[in-house]
């Protein structure tokens, strides 16, 4: 038995409408995937935190419109953009695709990486290589990466805070429940 076309299109329209009502709409982008670019004037935004590629060629992380970290590359080019390369390196390019700044997190070979503006205010590259601005505003329970070391390991089960991890001699990530 065939289903009338009017019934199918009415049911499909109703299902789409319900999906839009039930699914929260996300208007802010918080992730930059490897191979993607963030053009001048564009941002990653998480509530009051914003990572913006400015038109003056400076990449800036803001907390409530106050700058808390910057690449310090203003005036070094025009038509600048920032990209997370497939080799794990976060790079600002200027005119003629010349590099202006880099996180120096390249590993060699192509992998899948993500740059995430987290809810703890930290901007972090995840993948085989790790890099962070270390601007998270939580003392404990938040996510952190101690980026002064070259080896990343696991946080001992009895260490739960940034200070304890520093004294333990191991490097780790602490993740709160989302």
C-alpha positions in Angstrom: 0.0 0.0 0.0 1.4 3.4 -1.0 1.6 6.3 1.4 0.1 9.5 0.0 2.7 12.0 -1.0 0.9 14.8 1.0 1.1 12.7 4.1 4.9 12.1 3.6 5.8 15.7 3.0 3.6 16.9 5.9 5.2 14.3 8.2 8.7 15.2 7.1 8.0 19.0 7.7 6.6 18.2 11.2 9.6 16.0 12.0 12.0 18.8 10.9 10.1 21.4 12.9 10.3 19.1 16.0 14.0 18.5 15.5 14.6 22.3 15.4 12.6 22.8 18.6 14.2 19.9 20.5 17.8 20.4 19.3 19.5 23.3 20.9 20.9 25.6 18.2 24.6 26.3 18.6 25.5 29.7 17.1 29.1 29.8 18.4 31.9 27.8 17.0 34.4 26.6 19.6 36.4 24.1 17.5 38.9 24.6 14.6 39.7 21.3 12.9 43.0 20.6 11.2 43.0 22.0 7.7 40.4 24.7 8.6 41.2 28.4 8.7 40.0 31.3 10.9 40.0 34.4 8.7 40.6 38.0 9.9 37.6 39.2 11.8 36.4 35.6 12.6 36.3 34.0 16.1 35.9 30.9 18.2 33.4 31.8 21.0 32.5 30.1 24.2 30.1 32.2 26.3 32.2 35.2 27.5 35.5 33.8 26.0 36.5 34.7 22.4 39.5 33.7 20.4 39.7 36.2 17.5 41.9 36.5 14.4 42.0 40.3 14.2 42.4 42.2 11.0 45.7 43.7 12.2 47.2 40.1 12.0 47.1 39.6 15.8 45.3 36.5 17.3 43.8 37.4 20.7 42.0 35.4 23.4 39.5 37.5 25.3 37.7 37.0 28.6 34.7 39.4 28.8 36.3 41.6 26.1 39.5 41.8 28.1 42.6 40.4 26.3 44.3 37.6 28.3 46.6 36.2 25.6 47.9 37.3 22.2 50.2 36.2 19.5 51.7 39.7 19.5 51.8 39.7 15.7 49.9 43.0 15.1 51.1 44.9 12.1 53.2 42.0 10.7 51.0 41.5 7.7 47.6 42.0 6.0 45.0 39.5 4.9 46.2 37.3 7.8 44.5 34.1 8.8 45.2 31.4 11.3 45.1 27.7 10.5 45.5 24.4 12.3 47.7 22.4 9.9 47.4 18.6 9.5 50.9 18.3 11.1 49.6 19.8 14.4 51.1 23.3 14.0 48.9 26.3 14.6 50.1 29.0 12.2 49.3 32.6 11.3 49.9 33.4 7.7 50.1 36.8 6.1 50.1 38.0 2.5 51.7 35.6 0.1 51.0 32.8 2.5 54.1 33.7 4.5 54.2 32.5 8.1 54.0 35.2 10.7 53.6 33.1 13.9 53.5 29.4 14.9 52.8 27.3 18.0 55.7 25.0 17.0 53.7 21.9 17.6 54.3 20.2 14.3 55.0 16.5 14.5 55.5 15.5 11.0 53.1 13.4 9.0 49.4 14.2 8.6 47.1 13.6 11.6 43.7 14.9 12.8 44.0 17.7 15.3 41.5 20.1 16.9 41.9 23.5 18.4 39.3 23.9 21.1 38.2 27.0 23.1 37.2 25.3 26.3 34.7 26.3 28.9 37.6 26.8 31.4 39.0 29.7 29.1 41.9 27.6 27.9 42.6 27.3 24.2 44.1 23.9 23.5 45.3 21.8 20.5 44.4 18.1 20.9 45.8 15.3 18.9 49.2 13.5 18.9 50.8 16.9 19.9 49.5 19.2 22.6 49.8 22.9 23.1 47.8 25.3 25.3 47.7 29.0 26.1 47.4 28.0 29.8 44.8 30.7 30.4 42.3 28.5 32.2 40.8 30.2 35.2 40.0 27.2 37.4 42.3 26.3 40.3 41.2 22.7 40.4 38.8 20.4 38.6 39.3 22.2 35.3 41.3 21.0 32.3 44.9 22.1 32.2 48.1 21.1 30.3 51.5 22.1 31.7 53.2 23.0 28.4 56.7 23.8 29.8 57.6 20.1 29.6 58.2 18.0 26.5 56.6 14.8 27.7 52.9 14.5 28.5 51.9 11.8 30.9 49.0 10.8 33.1 48.1 12.4 36.3 48.6 10.0 39.2 45.2 8.9 40.6 45.9 10.5 43.9 46.7 13.9 42.4 43.7 16.1 41.6 44.9 19.7 41.3 47.3 21.7 39.2 49.6 22.3 42.2 49.7 18.7 43.2 50.6 17.7 39.6 53.4 20.2 39.5 54.9 18.8 42.7 54.5 15.2 41.5 56.9 15.7 38.6 54.3 14.3 36.1 52.5 16.2 33.4 48.8 15.7 33.0 45.4 16.8 32.1 42.6 17.2 34.7 39.2 17.2 33.2 36.0 18.2 35.0 32.7 16.5 34.3 30.9 18.1 31.4 
